[in-house]
Amino acid sequence: MALHVITILLLAICTSISQALYPTDLIYQYKNGTWLENIAVRSNGDILVTSILSAEVFSINPTTRQSTLVHRFYPDENPLGITESSPDIFQVIIVRNLDLTGGPHCEANSTAIYSFDFNQPNSSGTNTSREIDTLSWNPTSHTSPTTSAQNPPAARPALLHPS
């Protein structure tokens, strides 16, 4: 019993010290059921997040605590990873028809990479985005992925942008 009390006291002390050294602050909270998958920080301090279930990328301004829709993908495109490749140019990998039942898996030849260039806004003042590559991979073949240059993707209509 005494060991249990000592453990609880030590945890409380460590938590208090941690909160004093590393204070936290809620910047923005999305509604319940939102699944934010990945995060990247722009040079201006804005935070980019991918939402896997709503097929969207958002930008959060930590100063104003506002979230802005950057891009809406097709409903069957689920954005996963996001990374900055050059100053204010980001790539997002998407998986088409991601199945989350029974553990996540996807169909062969269903991944693509989109590029978002925040240096060149389009006519509506938002960033420009385009699909830059489609990765082809058959998970049952145990071979390396190939790019669209080796295996061109089927044509899709224009991308959906925020309205």
C-alpha positions in Angstrom: 0.0 0.0 0.0 2.8 2.4 0.9 4.6 1.7 -2.4 1.3 2.5 -4.3 1.0 5.9 -2.5 4.6 6.7 -3.1 4.2 5.9 -6.8 1.1 8.1 -7.1 2.9 11.0 -5.3 5.9 10.6 -7.6 3.7 10.7 -10.7 1.9 13.8 -9.4 5.3 15.5 -8.8 6.6 14.6 -12.2 3.4 15.8 -13.9 3.6 19.1 -12.1 7.3 19.6 -13.0 6.5 18.7 -16.7 3.6 21.1 -16.9 5.8 23.9 -15.4 8.7 23.2 -17.8 6.6 22.5 -20.9 3.3 24.4 -20.7 0.6 23.4 -23.2 -2.0 25.5 -24.9 -5.0 24.4 -27.0 -4.6 26.1 -30.4 -7.6 24.6 -32.2 -10.0 21.7 -31.6 -11.8 19.9 -34.4 -15.2 18.3 -33.9 -15.4 14.7 -32.6 -14.8 12.1 -35.2 -12.0 14.0 -36.9 -8.9 11.9 -37.6 -5.9 14.1 -38.1 -3.2 11.9 -39.5 -0.1 14.1 -40.0 1.4 17.5 -39.2 3.9 19.9 -40.8 4.9 23.4 -39.9 5.3 26.2 -42.5 8.0 28.8 -42.3 5.4 31.4 -41.2 4.5 29.2 -38.2 1.2 28.0 -39.6 0.5 24.3 -39.0 -0.6 22.0 -41.8 -2.6 18.9 -40.9 -4.1 16.1 -43.0 -7.5 14.7 -42.2 -7.7 11.1 -43.3 -11.5 10.6 -43.0 -12.6 13.9 -44.5 -10.0 13.8 -47.3 -8.8 17.4 -46.6 -5.7 19.4 -45.7 -6.0 22.3 -43.2 -3.8 25.2 -42.1 -4.0 26.3 -38.5 -2.8 29.7 -37.6 -1.6 29.4 -33.9 -1.8 33.2 -33.4 -5.4 33.6 -34.5 -6.4 30.1 -33.5 -8.2 29.7 -36.8 -8.3 26.6 -39.1 -8.6 27.1 -42.9 -9.3 24.5 -45.5 -6.3 24.3 -47.9 -7.4 21.5 -50.1 -10.2 19.0 -50.4 -9.4 15.7 -52.2 -11.8 13.3 -53.8 -13.8 11.4 -51.2 -11.9 8.2 -52.1 -8.5 9.9 -51.6 -7.2 9.7 -48.0 -4.3 12.0 -47.2 -1.6 10.4 -45.0 1.9 11.8 -44.8 2.9 15.4 -45.4 6.5 16.8 -45.7 8.2 20.0 -46.8 10.6 19.4 -49.8 11.6 23.1 -50.4 10.7 26.3 -48.7 6.9 26.5 -48.5 6.5 23.5 -51.0 4.8 20.5 -49.4 4.0 17.0 -50.6 1.1 14.9 -49.4 0.8 11.2 -50.1 -2.7 9.9 -50.5 -4.1 6.4 -50.7 -7.2 5.8 -52.8 -9.9 3.6 -51.3 -8.2 3.1 -48.0 -9.9 0.3 -46.1 -9.7 0.7 -42.3 -11.8 -2.3 -41.4 -9.9 -5.2 -40.1 -6.7 -3.2 -40.1 -5.6 -0.6 -42.6 -4.8 -1.8 -46.1 -5.3 -0.4 -49.7 -5.6 -1.7 -53.2 -2.7 -2.1 -55.5 -1.8 0.9 -57.6 -3.7 3.3 -55.4 -1.2 5.8 -54.0 -0.3 9.3 -55.3 1.7 12.3 -54.3 0.3 15.8 -54.5 2.4 18.9 -54.3 1.3 22.2 -52.6 3.2 25.3 -53.5 2.5 28.1 -51.0 4.9 30.4 -52.9 2.6 30.7 -55.9 -1.1 31.4 -54.9 -3.7 30.8 -57.6 -6.3 33.4 -58.7 -8.5 32.7 -55.6 -5.5 33.5 -53.3 -5.0 30.0 -52.1 -2.0 27.8 -52.8 -1.5 25.9 -56.1 -1.7 22.1 -55.9 -1.2 19.4 -58.4 -0.8 15.6 -58.5 2.9 15.1 -59.2 3.2 11.3 -59.3 1.3 8.1 -58.9 3.0 5.2 -57.2 2.1 1.7 -58.4 2.5 -1.1 -56.1 1.0 -4.5 -55.7 1.4 -5.5 -52.0 1.2 -9.2 -52.9 4.0 -9.1 -55.5 6.7 -8.2 -53.0 8.4 -5.9 -55.5 9.4 -2.3 -55.3 6.9 0.5 -56.1 7.1 2.0 -59.6 6.3 5.6 -60.6 3.7 7.0 -63.1 6.6 7.4 -65.6 6.8 3.7 -65.6 3.1 3.0 -65.3 0.9 6.1 -66.2 -2.2 6.6 -64.1 -5.8 6.7 -65.4 -6.9 10.3 -66.0 -9.0 11.9 -63.3 -11.1 15.2 -63.5 -9.7 18.4 -62.1 -8.8 18.5 -58.4 -11.4 19.8 -55.9 -10.3 23.0 -54.3 -11.9 24.8 -51.3 -14.8 27.0 -52.2 
